[in-house]
């Protein structure tokens, strides 16, 4: 069975939740924990997911660094630059920003680690944000609305 983007997002979401509860001894523990949650995972997929999530191996095990808090601050810093966010189909969100701010906002969205975001493309004052589903798009719109206070 091929792995879908949704499977990957769900797996990364689960890994993030597991890491938020404390360090994880090794990748095999994560594979087993994901399997218990009904998510397919291999050591190599978990390794890629950990890298994408920015997890690091410490003396205590795999951990998420405080970068998640830094990423959140990054979004807070650019939230005022967001003017509007509107859907353009089931998997695309169009965000308008202050003139010249789109690339900075897109970079912070990419760094945020939000599982709703598959990728971004930015121009001068417009960002296209790809989401894996209409549900993920709604979650992202809601999150942007609470971050920006107006999106």
N, C-alpha and C positions, 0 to 999 in steps of 0.2 A: 504494500500500500504506500503510495507516494506521500511524502510529508507536505502538507499545505502550509501556506503562510499563517493561517489561523492556528494550526497545530503548534507552529513555532512560537507564535505570540502567546498562546495559552501556556506553553511550557516555560517560556521566559517569565511570564507573570507568576507562575507557581514557584519558580526558582527565586525570584525576587522576594516573594513572601517568606519562603523558607530562610533566606539569608537575613531578612529583616528581624527574624526571631533569634538570630545569633549565628556564630560561626558554624560552618559545616566541615566536618573532618576531612572528607575526600569526595571525589566526583562519583564514586560508586555509591556512596550513601545517597547522593542526590538522585542518581538513576533509580535506586530502590524506592526512595520517597515519591518520586514522580510516578513510578509504576503503581504504587499503592493508591495514587490519586487517579489512576486510569489514563495517565499520559505516557505515550511511547517516548522513550529516550534511550540513547546509547551514550557511552562514555565520550565519544567524539562529538556528538550533538551537544552534550552538556558542557564540554570544553569550549565549544564555539559560543554557546549561550553565555557562559561565564565571562568570556572575553568581551562579548557585545554589551553585557550589563556593566562592565567595568569592575568586576569582582577581582580581588587579589588574594593570593595565598599568603597567609601570615602564619606565625607560630601556632595560632589557635585554630587555623583552618581557613577555608574560603570565606571572605567577608566582603560586604559592600562598604566601600570607604565613605567618608562624609561627603564625597562628590555628589551624592544624591541631593544633599542639602545645598551644595554649591550650585547644582543644576537648577534647583528650585529658585534660588536667589537670582540666577541668570534670567529666568522667566519673569520674575518679579521686576527686574530692572528694565525689561523691554516691553512689559505689559502695556504701558502707557502709549507705546508706539502702534499698537493694534487698533485699527479703526473699525473693522467689521470682519465677520467670518460667515460665509454663506455656502451652502452645499451646491455642488455642480455635478449632480449624479450621485449614485449610491456610495462611491468610493473616493470622491474628490471633494476637498474643502478649499475654497478660495478665500484667502485672508488678505485684506487690504491693510496697508500700514501707512505711517507718515512717509512722505517722500524721502527716498534714499535709505529707508530703514528695513526693507524686506530681507536683505541678506543677513543682517544682524539678528533679526527675529527668527529667521529660518535656522540659523546656526544654533541659537538657544533651544529651539524646538527639537532639532536633531540631537542635541546634547542632553535633553531632558530625560531621555530613557522612557518616555511615556509609551506604553505598549500600543496605544491607538495609532501611533504614527509609523507608517511603513517607510516614508521618505518625503522629502521636500524639494521643490524647485523654486528658486526666488529670482525675481527681477528687481526693479527699482522700488516699487511700492506694492507689489503683488506677490503672493506666495501660493503655490499649489501644494497642498498637502494630501498625499495618498494615504487612505486608510484601507484596512483589509475587509471591512464590511460596513453596511449602513449603521449597524449598532455601534461599532467603534467610532464611526463618524459622529453620531449623536453624543457619545461620551466625550469625545474631543471638543465638540462645540460647547458642551456644558462646562468642561474644564476650562476652556479658554474664556468663557463668559465669566466664570468666577475669578480667574486670574486677572483678566483685563477689565472686568467690571462693565463691559459694554459689548463684547463680541457676540 
